[in-house]
Amino acid sequence: PKHSACGDLWKGAAELVDADLGPPTRQSPLRMSQVSVDGVAGAMERIYADTSLRAMLGAAARLNATSAAYSWAVVGGQWLQLFAEVSTGGRI
């Protein structure tokens, strides 16, 4: 979906699809975002039909996915920092 973390992380490196709020379910009173089948199919068709778009998105996605900012060491360190802050009431 084009919103939230996906949109922030993959903008320019993926064919993002608009999402709409779905109805609440029996499992959750929250309304979750969902993409349409037509939206996903359209995105896939654009990527399939456009060789240069496919190459550009693929290269950008690889750079994004292999960025040091998303390494286990960095992300794990961020989680440890968060847990430390929460467990000490913000006093580290």
N, C-alpha and C positions, 0 to 999 in steps of 0.2 A: 504493500500500500504506500501511497505517496505521503502519508502523514506520519507523525511522531518519529521515533528513532529510525525507522526504515528510510523515511524521506531525508532525514539529516545525514545518515551514514552513506546512502547509496546515490544521492543526487549527482547526476552527471556520469554515473557508472552503472545505471540500470534503467530499464524502461519502467518507470513507476506508474502505478494504476491508482486512480482516485478510489477512495473508500467511502462508503455510506454507513451510517449507524443502522445496525440491524435491530430487530425487536429483542426485548429481554427474553431469556429462556427460563425453563424450570430450574436449571442448574445455577443460574445467577440472575439477580435482579438488574445487573448492569447491562447496558446496551453496548455491545461490542461492534467494532468496525468490521466491515466485510467488503471485499471487492466483488465485482460482478463477473460472471463467466464471460460475457461479451467484452468487458474491459481487459481481462487477461488474454483472451483470444486475440483481440486487436493488438495488444502489445507484442504477443508472440509473432503475429503476422508481420508487423513492422520490422522486427528483428530478423526474421527469416528472409524477408524480401529485400532488405537493404544491407548489402555486404559491408559497406563502409561504416554504417551505424553499428552493425554487429562487431566489427573489428575494433571500433573506437570504444564501445561499451565494454567489450571483453578486456581490452588493455587497461581501461580505467578501473574496472572491477578487480583485476589482478593487483594493480598498484594499491588499491584500497585494502584488499583482503590481506596483503602481505606487509602492510604498514607496521612499523615498530610500535605505533600507538595501540595496536590491537594484539600485541604479543601476549602470551600467557603471563610473562613476567610483569608487564605493565598493568594489564587488567587485574591480575591476581593481587598486585600491590595496591591497586585502587580499592578492591574489595576489602583487603586487610585494613586499610586506612579507615574505610567506612565502618567496619565492625568495631574497630578500636574507638572511634568517635562515639558510636552508639552505646557501646558498653561502658564508657566512662562519662556519659552525659555531655560529651563535647570537650572534655578535659583530657588532653593527651600529654 
